[in-house]
Amino acid sequence: MANVADLQSKYSKLAQEYSKLRAQNQVLKKAVVDEQTASCSLKVSKLTLLFIKDAIN
């Protein structure tokens, strides 16, 4: 019986850790998407400025 209780305890801890990691994963995914969006926006801004500079000259 102690073995079953031990396994249930380990399973519960594992389930809690899995849930915590899934939540962290969602936060990290959002951070990556936000960073990619910001990077893309900066690239577009840079290209726009270069285009305007070339058009003026």
Sequence and secondary structure as in RCSB ss.txt:
>XXXX:A:sequence
MANVADLQSKYSKLAQEYSKLRAQNQVLKKAVVDEQTASCSLKVSKLTLLFIKDAIN
>XXXX:A:secstr
 HHHHHHHHHHHHHHHHHHHHHHHHHHHHHHHHHHHHHHHHHHHHHHHHHHHHHHH 
